[in-house]
Amino acid sequence: MNAKNSAAEAYLKFDLTALGGLPITQATVRMWVVNESVDTLNIKNVADNTWTENSLTYSKRPSKGGVITTFVPSVRDVWKEVDVTPAVTAAVGSNMSIVLDAANGIDGYTFNSNEAPSNRVELRVSWADGGGATSTPTITPTPGPTPVPGTFSLGVTGDLGQNSNTTAVLNAIKNSGADFAIALGDFSYVNGNSETAWCNFVKGTVGSTYPFELISGNHEDAIRDGQINNYATCLPHRLTPLTGLYGKQYYFDYPSTTPLARFINISPGLTFPDDGSYTYSAGSARYNWVRDAIDGARSAGIRYVVVSMHKYCISLVGGSCEAGADLMNLLISKKVDLYLQAHDHAYSRSKQLALKSGCASVIPGSFKANCVVDSDNQFAYGAGTVIATVGTGGVGINSQNASDPEAGYFATFQGSNANPTFGFLRFTVSPTSISAEFVRGSGGSFSDGFTIQ
């Protein structure tokens, strides 16, 4: 499916007869972006289902109906998932036809089609069973994607809670096919001994043995909404061997054979009743631990380094750098590929940042243009660091300030005042690239994507 310098339309038909009578909870069209576009594309209803692939021509194409949704395929070599739940709900028990088109000029978008040898377009459908649980999607009109050898994926989100939005996000993680997930702190939001109930809530959606990695937030560092030690017991580490203390300060390499990435999870700005404050000021033991973990990954030939924590430093909300400027500048100076945080109940994603001539450090509360390496969402591997705040796991979303003094560092954002959308950030990691895509769980229609290659 492609278009360049002229109008083009792509018709798709899906057989939904097997879904008759089922209560649909979510449906997405999943397309592999071969060539990106800055144009807004429409997905429209098509009432006529009598057409066939062999008989379809431009002059004899079926009439188009109303717009189901719009999207922008702004990043290449990633999956683009577009929600079409209303259309599927209306068509269950029959065939469903849709069409992709664009009202404005076309600059060359391309998606893999049914004829592609791999990564073909597919429809993913979820429904609720009689007990209210969500069933794994099974309607895929074409064979599923063929992963590149050595490739894996993960989902990341924080500030989850335990509500319908949380359930939608957890379902989206499960349905994405991610090999594991990392929760960036602030779990149950229920005062007292809420750990076991929340763990059971998570496992009831993603599966009892699914690797759902934890790093503490400020709701779990004392006795406010449970303690991280108890959460770590009921949602234990299930991946490759770790170094450090799970839930607080640890790292692991993935996959186990010839690992592509080191995941370093830490707890700046938190104080635990059993082992005190976790401070990462320059020269401290914990600062040096992070430094050595990064250097160790580089020495071992591990291509990517991902550092995750709950509290943020630069952001689009007022407040201090709670994670600490020393730690932030360490990570940027080491050019870790991804720097992930939450605590702000919204989503914001930076441009690629690095310390260099004219940028000796990133100073919270201000913007220095020389610290920006690249801003086009197609980032060069090893050139700098991308910071993402992913606090969209289910708890009410905060507003974002586009005029914040640090706003110049950010490429995109969403919040209560800007298309609030619950979801997670999905990373596809291969020997040659990291592709990222914000995946919606519920709420608005925000999308984001970038590639490090």
Secondary structure by P-SEA (a helix, b strand, c coil): cccccbbbbbbbbbbccccccccccbbbbbbbbcccccbbbbbbbbcccccccccccccccccccccccccccccccbbbbbbaaaaaaacccbbbbbbbbbcccccbbbbbccccccccbbbbbbbbcccccccccccccccccccccccccccccccccccaaaaaaaaaaaaacccbbbbccccccccccaaaaaaaaaaaaacccccbbbbbcccccccccccaaaaaaaacccccccccccccccccccccccccbbbbbbbcccccccccccccccccaaaaaaaaaaaaaaaacccbbbbbbcccccccccccccccaaaaaaaaaacccbbbbccccbbbbbcbbbbccccccccccccccccccccccccccccbbbbbbccccccbbbbbbccccccccccccccccccbbbbbbbbbbcccbbbbbbccccccccccccccc
